[in-house]
Amino acid sequence: MKCVGCKKTFHPKDVSKGTPLYCSEPCFEAGMQRAENPRRDPVESPAVRKAVARFNAVIEIREALDESVKLQSHYARLLNMHDGGKRLEFKDSNEWMARLRKLKGDRPERSKP
């Protein structure tokens, strides 16, 4: 059989079905400590929680951008109907972001102080 603690092969004297087997007292004690203090779930780690919080914040910002683009397009449509202007109307935030990327590509990047 293999020791649950160190994975060495050993021959136990008495075997009870379903009982974890340890080759020595130190392996048994180490196994009991692991059972009392199991590893934390990776989702519970502070780094993962922080990454999830950032991801959720990005989703919220994107939703806010979607709503903002809807409103801007609605007002652009109303004003175009009122005065015959040629204001841009975007169907969604992806179209607005594509326009922004195109504009940023047309002019040189400003140096940051």
N, C-alpha and C positions, 0 to 999 in steps of 0.2 A: 504494500500500500504506500501511498504518498502522504507525507506530512502536510497538513493544511497550512502550517506556518511557513516552513522553509522549502517545501516541495521535494525533500529528499525521500528516497525509497527506504522504508523500514518494515519490520515485521512485528505487528502488535501482538501482545499476549492475549488480550480478550477484545473482541470486536462486538460492539452493539450496533445494530442496524440504524443508520441515520445519524450516528454520533460523530462529530468532527474528531479526527484523530491527529494527535501531535506526537512527534518523536521524542520530545523532551520537555522538561518543565519550563525552560526559557521560551520555547516556541509556544507553549500553552499560554504563558503570561502575555506574550506579544499578541497572540490571537485574541485574548480577552480584552486587551487594551484597544485593539482595532474594532472589536464589537461594541465597546462602550463609546468610542469616539470615531464613528464612521466618517469617511470622507464626505465633505459637503457636496451637495449636488452642484455641478458647474453653473447652473442657472442662479444659484444663490450667491455666487462669488461677486464681490464688489465690481470687478472689471466687467463682468457680463451684465450686471444690473445697469452700470453706467452706459454701456454700449446700447442696451435696449432702450434706455431713457433717451439717448441721443437719436436713435432710430425713430422712436415715437415722436420726438420733437420735429424731426424732418417731415414726417407724415403730416403732422398738424400744420406746419408751415406750408406744405404743398397744398393742403386743403384750403388754407386761407388764401393762397395765391389763386387757386381755382375760382373761389368766390369773388375775389377782387377782379379777375379778368372778366368774369360774367358781368359784373356791374359796369366795368369800364366799357365793355362792348355794348351793353344796353344803352348807356348814356351816349355813346358815340352814335348809335343808330338813331336815337331820339333827336340829337342835335343835327345830324345829317338830314333828317326829315324836316326839321324846323328851318334850317338855313341853307340847305342844299350843299353842305360841306362835303369834304372827302376824308373824313376821319376813318382811321382803320378800325375794323371790327374783327375780333379774333374769335374763332369757334371754341377754343379751349386754351388752357395754360401751356400746353405743348407747342401750339402754334405761336403763342406769345414768346416763349423761350427760344424758339427757332429764330424769330425775328430779332430778339436781343442778341443772340450769338452772331447773327449775320452783321448786325450793326457793330458789335465789338470787333469783328474780323475786318471791317472796312476801315477802322481807324487805329492808329498805333496805340499801344498800351502806355498809359501814363506811369511814370516812375513814382514809387511810393516814398514819401519822406522818411 
